Amino acid sequence: LPLLESGGGSVQAGGSLRLSCAISGYRYSSFCIGWFRQAPGKEREGVAVIDKDGSTDYRDPVKGRFTISQDNPRNTLYLQMNNLKPEDSAMYYCAAEPEDCDSGSWAYEVGTFPFWGQGTQVTVSP
């Protein structure tokens, strides 16, 4: 399943970025889609998920700042990131799994997602 992230970059703290996750050949609504990030020396962690029915969930560090949105004609998902902080700096990935999203923290298990994009870098300076 081809997943292509884009939109990363460098911003100052308090700034915004919008990441894109484009999916080829399949409707994104056929998958649970997760956004993950990995900072140098740290484990990959989940950030947000969107289920097949459009319901979303966000981890506490990003709640109120990050929002998933959908572009049906382009078959693309977006992660709008506002009020960015230096600790948000990481490589960001979108991932897909064909089942419904698991509930609670299980929705962010890295091993649950068989399909991954190549990542896009986000750097937030103080």
ABEGO torsion letter per residue (X at the ends): XBBBBBGBEBBBBGBBBBBBBBBBGBBAAABBBBBBBBBBGBBBBBABBBBAAGBBBBBAAABGABBBBBBAAAGBBBBBBBGBBAAABEBBBBBBBABBBBBEAAAABAAABABBBAEBBBBBBX
